[in-house]
Amino acid sequence: MKPGHADIRVIAFDCDGVMFDSVQANMDYYNSILEHFGKPLMTPEQFVHAHMHTANDVLANLFSDPEALEAALEFRKKMSYWPFIKDMKIEPGLKSLLEKIRPKYKTAIATNRSDTMQGIITEHGLEGFFDLVVCALDVKNPKPHPESLIKIVEHFGIKPSQALYVGDSVLDEMAAKAAGIPLVAYNNKELSAKYHITNLEELEEILPV
């Protein structure tokens, strides 16, 4: 199954749904904001949107009234995500995979998370495992725009074909395609991708490690 392109230099990962099962944490986080303003809890459709988009985009989807949205955004700035990080479940095999592929490959994160990403890395003991972290605060245009992935390519001075991006959503698919980076679809057979995997250990079958 090894692809034969030994010129791969960088492996980039999405956060939610790839590195972590963050369903419960994100649901509790946004529902707590909704409850604060006396609004109904998220619908399944709203949560699907929340799984992929930036926090500001999620709140814009949850609060249609401009004044209510402004109040929600201000409330979020004062509300810590830290209590919810403990409910994020790190994907089995993530740390062992990173230990195996480094230092042969550079590793990066491209996520639509914003000010919560560093806390997640710290809480789950992932400091030093990634050479570059690109979150929504680091770009003008978050995914599905390819800017975060292009930033990774430019940072390491490589061609897009020398990277792989492990993602699980249609936003990841769109960003990878626009950046010219081969996508490794994680637990989502509906995505158009170069490779499909159901656990992180399968990356070892793709990469010469």
N, C-alpha and C positions, 0 to 999 in steps of 0.2 A: 504493500500500500504506500510505501515511501514514494514521494512524488518525483524524486530525482533532481529537484532544483536545490542543490546544496548551497546556492547563493543566498538563501534566506538569512537575514541578519537580525530582524526585529520581530518579536511576537507581541502584539497589542491585545489587550483585553477590555471588553465592556465590564462594568461593575455589576449592576443589578441583573440577576438572572443568569450570570456567567460565573463571576467570582463569589457571589452571595445569593442565597435565597432570601430576598428582602421583602417578600410579600406581606408578612405579618407586621414587620416594622413600618413599612411605608403606609399600610392601611391604617394602623393605629395613629401614626403621625398626622396624616391628613384628616382622619376622622376627629382627632382631638381639636384641630383647628375649626372644623365644621361645627362641632359641638359647642365650642366657645362662642360662636356667633348664632347658635340656635338653629342651625341648618341640618337637614337630614344627612345621614351617613352616605358615603359614596355608593353609587350604583356599580355593578360589575363593569359597565362600559366606562365609567369615569375612572375606575381603577386601572383598566387596561391602558388608558391614556396616561395615567399617573406613572405607570411602570416605565414609560419610555421617555417622557419629556422633562424639561427643567422644572424646578419648583415654581418659578414664576408662571410658566405656561400652565402648570397644573392648577394653580390657584385661579388663573384667568378662566380656566375651563369650569371651575367649581363656583366662581362668583361672577355672575354675568353683569351685575350692576357695578358701574365704575366706582362709586363711593364705597360700596361694600368690598370691592377688590382692593382698593387702596388701604382700607382698614385691615384686611386680611394680610396684605403684604407687610404692613407695619407690625402687626402682631407676630408674624413669622420671624421677623428680624430679632425680636426679643425672646423667642421661644427656642430653647435648646433641643437639638436632635439627639443629644447624648443619651437620654434615657431610653431611646428607641434602638440604639446601636446594638445593645445586648441581645435584641431579638433577631438580629441578622445572623443567618446561619451560613458560615463559610462553606463553600463547596468542598466536598470530600476530594482529597488529592491535590488541592491547589498548592499548598506549601511544598509538598513533596515534588510536584511537577516543576515549580519554580526553582527548587534546589537542583534539580537534574539538568534543566536547560540553561541555567546560568553557570558560568559566564559565557558559554559558547554563543548564546543569543542575548541581545539586549531585550529588555522587557519594558512595556509601557502600559498605561491605562488611558483609554479615551472614553469619557463618560459625560452624560448630561447632568450628573450631580454637580453641585456647586460648593457651598461652604461646609458641607458635611463630609467630604471625601477624606480629608486629612485625619479627622477624628476616627473614621472607620479604619483607616490604615493603622493608626496608633492602637486603638482598642483591640484589634485582632492580630496584633503582633506582626504586621507586614512591613515594618520599616526596613529599608535596605533591599527589599525584594524587587523594586521597580526603579529603573533608570530615569523614567520620566512619567509624570502624571499630568494629563491634560483634562481639566474639567470645564464646566460651562463658564467659569469665571476667567478662564484663560483665552477665550475666543470671543469674537463678535457674533459668530453664527454657530450655535450648537447643532448637533445632529438633528435632522438628516443631512444638513450641510456638511461637506467633507473637511471643513477647516481644521477640526481637531486631529484628523488623521493626516492631513497634509502637514500640519505642524510637527507631527511625529517624524514623518519622512524627512522633512527639512532639518529637524534637530539632529538626526543621526547621519545626514548626508547620504541617503540611500535612494534607490529607485523604488517606486511603489511596489513593483513586483518582488522586491526583496523583503517585503513585510507580509505578515499574516495578521488578520484581525478576527478575533473570536467574539462573535456577537450572537444575540438571540432574538432580535426584533427587526421589523421591517425598516426602522430608522437606521439600524446598523447596516442592513443590506444596502440601503440607498447611499449611505455615506461611503461605504467601502467601494461600491461601484463607481461613484463619482470621483473618488480618490485614485481609482485604478489599483486598489489593494485586494488581493484574493481574500474572500470571506470564508471563515470556518464557522458554520452555523451550529449553534449549541442548542440541542433539544428543541429544534424547530424545523421539521421537515418541509414546511411550506416555503421556507426561504430559498431563493436562488443563490447557491453558494458553490465554491470549488470543492469544499469538503463538508460533510455532516458528521457530527459526533454527538454522543449521548452522555459522555463523561469526560472529564479532563484528561484522564489517563490515555485516552485515544489519541491525544496530540502526540504522544511518544511514538505512535505508529506512523504519523505523518512526518515528524521531524527526525532527521538523523541526529540522535543524541548519544 
